[in-house]
Amino acid sequence: MEKGILPVLDDNFLKILKMYNFAKNNKDFINLANQLEEAEGTISRDEEINRITNVQKQIEVEFSQLFSKLTVEKPLLLNNKKPVRIYMDGVFDIIHSGHFNAIRQSKKLGDILVVGVNSDADVEKAKGPTLMNQKERAALVRECKWADEVVEDTPYTPTIELMDQLNCDYCAHGDDMPLNENGDDCYAKIKNAGRMRVFKRTEGISTTDIIGRLLMVTKDNNRARSNSKDMIKATDLANEIKNPTKEFDVGPVVSNFLTTSWRLVEFSNNKSPKPNDKVVYIDGAFDILHIGHIETLRAAKALGDFLYVGIHDDSTVNTHKGKNYPILNLQERVLNLLSLRCVDDVIIAAPWKISEDMIKSLKINVVVEGSNKKTEHENVSVGEEDPYAVPKKLGIYVSIESKFDLTNEVLVQRIIENRSHYIKKYTNKKAKEDDYYQQKEYLEER
């Protein structure tokens, strides 16, 4: 037999192929079927099983021999067409569900999605310094379940040469096209080459909006929970941004983001634990996602087969962490976590204390607490009952220490240290976003 090419097939398709070619058409199997039919009633059931088993083994040997003569060529689609590779990029600073939704929509435009994370140097030239560095930003993108490949240190303005180097057919971006440091459309050349694909921007959430909320957290000593000497005076800020009447126009502090059941379904894994799965549970606020969250969630998932993540509602987080938190509302936080590879499912508005009934209902085998201990939260009362008392009593509690010291409080401190820059950045970006909403045309979300 000549050496052929077999496309990459899933297990079920291979089973069908094996059964069809070696059961229906195999001469030994046909002969056996005829013999058994003629001998019906004259041989024992054990003899029938023995004969069938012998032929089955022979069929498996023949199949193995045939398969060894075939070359498995990767990656191939069943129609033997070259997979369509899509490139999309971004800063992904303070990653949120809008970013994740952009990655999800980009993935639908082709077969393989390559995500570029812009370099710190290029972003600083175009937009100013980032709140998270390149390593911190890339770790979040790499954990996104729709990203097939992640490339770091990419230019803020993508080029056709880069796309060709990455073997990408098209470039994807939302309908809010950014400008580079020269004020030019970052994607002009790619558009002119006919290699641009546009999807709908996720409305109601943006990095600019989140920075505005963080700025409100740092507005005064009480909100920032920082020493007054670390704060920049409002009068100095007003002078810096040439606005003597007010510090900055932050707009609403409360999120305008709304979601739908359709989007929840698009983000959901639509899966549940298998009967023999070892179920792991971890809970928390998971406010602004950072590299510490990612590493802790990965470590939790490694303890079992199925990971539930409990997400506390806004009121619970607010009660235990203070009046400025959470920065992101419950819906935003749910979609963020559903975007991660290591998260199998989430418990929305999870209780603060883990009960025995909850453990039994979800068949939880391991309960995990991360480095950000609940008992160390600012508003936790002395003598308050340990929320992990029950899993500790049952011997299923595990504590995981993070290798990273990045927390939401550290991010707030970074804002404080360069607050005047972020106020200017927020003011400029807010104006551009307002202009986008006024001029945008309807585009269907994928």
Steps between C-alpha positions, in 0.01 A plus 500: 500500500630847412579736782212741545404802706247479779354826637498549875174350622341488840469175695133444418562535127790253518278250680237533228766456233634189671158343545390573143812386317596205718166372620275544201756425227746266672474155338584314821220680680253421223605135497467482877151649486396236243656217708325613818170526318538143365612367840222670693379271774785251459783686677515654846490872576858482629615358166322781312673761719837327454469502119389864492788599728756330275371676189486832687868467591585423138306807384687719749836372371397572140382847595824572683704389197298720267519799732881470521518549121313828517661838568315720748532854373442786747318725507241399239127555494266229379454689173881506457501880481769706669376628837429872512733673746382823661723755670365741758697708746462741784647652813271297730581723796245438779349217295121483511204328336514742207850373422392140542195557280725650233722190511191277486361682195839496328520122545171462310651670196733208428639171621812599695531822700836661564488775765774762518581679826643844426841584647534735795724733296262528205196553720677773697579688178141477379298526823733545795614244761281200580370407844614140450826406331531278194558180698195564719283582199615202293428254785134605495467470122676163497239362739212608274331188360443650153865588439679222312839671486633803689786716375664754733684822426298585190488850348211731585448553126481153339659446160437273204855373547414389854184326381697315232766405755228351720337335196175689565246563225301781660520752780200560727399799712189658643322784320677754726823524299793646700752764389876472542737761647490693169122517498469251213267200476698204632336264252493716183753294300337172601160634394639610164639149448153352554613304804294671770201349681286713733277389786274686741656669799356396836309797631468612861853407609850619417841542659431875507184443702683275749783751538234759581369277778853445633560875498197543721645243741813715529315833526561561867681348795200305627422346161856418411577352841845652458710752689412860415861569397454256212207695362518776243307810601189571298612859438830378352312257280267771383794714398667209325200430282422871462160468657475733800139420583504125553744215532372296206174402340483138606139435408309223678697285742245220475547268202272541198574148384207267441501146373244262354432131531620462141842634586519287813435195282769610253752525785387188686676165465165321523650217703457335838718263704518138390403236761862419589642852475683646797320831552692805624340819629658843548319825573567871520426841349732461199458869435759625249667189362877484536783248475461403867141390434607298196774310681277428799216373280739279305640357821146433626402323176813282527361356825215325320308453175221760515533854637206699634570867573267671744455873432364715782236756408562875513332547835705226667828634361402852600417391855831326558743708293365854538284754322722533192486135401437315280636702208329262254143390552391139535407457133838629385685271739296193400580544130869555576530171684297306242757611241785312669621155399542373855146593610236237428201677652413782738265534795337840459449695824670228703447512879776645718499196730528153356241265648490122519182503291679690225789254505263206469284664232797572273686182602806708588814302586742789559441856620776750418582839649749730329754741643243779539351362820138580580584541868748775409247721321470851636142479626516151655403519867719355770366160601293461183442136407757353263325461160707185440421339836293218349748388228780518759298277732439255215871495413453624142642853540816603312677837510695617194764771528542720194844549347402854404434798724269672251158580649225751429649714777838498322328613180336785690841597636640506145221739407589721798866512405419635153155637556531821302594300190199273536266796547623649173481161331148443629383847390638459146375144453158582645454771237593255223260239633217752518573589137494130405156449653363804318627393158489121516296295257322179588711187464370156594692317772637159411 
